[in-house]
């Protein structure tokens, strides 16, 4: 997935897998609720904030984006 595809996709609930673990991104009240399935979420303010600060197995999402399964 490219950054453009990511930004075009997250206007609605979005689920993806990375190394066999499921994650979600849900837009809510002009923010984004993100997390690993069945764990607490973290709120992010923008798609760029998610890409830089949503940690996926110790790495920011932007570093693993090309390897996610969606």
Secondary structure, 3 states (H helix, E strand, C coil): CCHHHHHHHCCCCEEEEECCEEEEEEEECCEEEEEECCCCCEEECCHHHHHHHCEECCEEHHHHHHHCEC
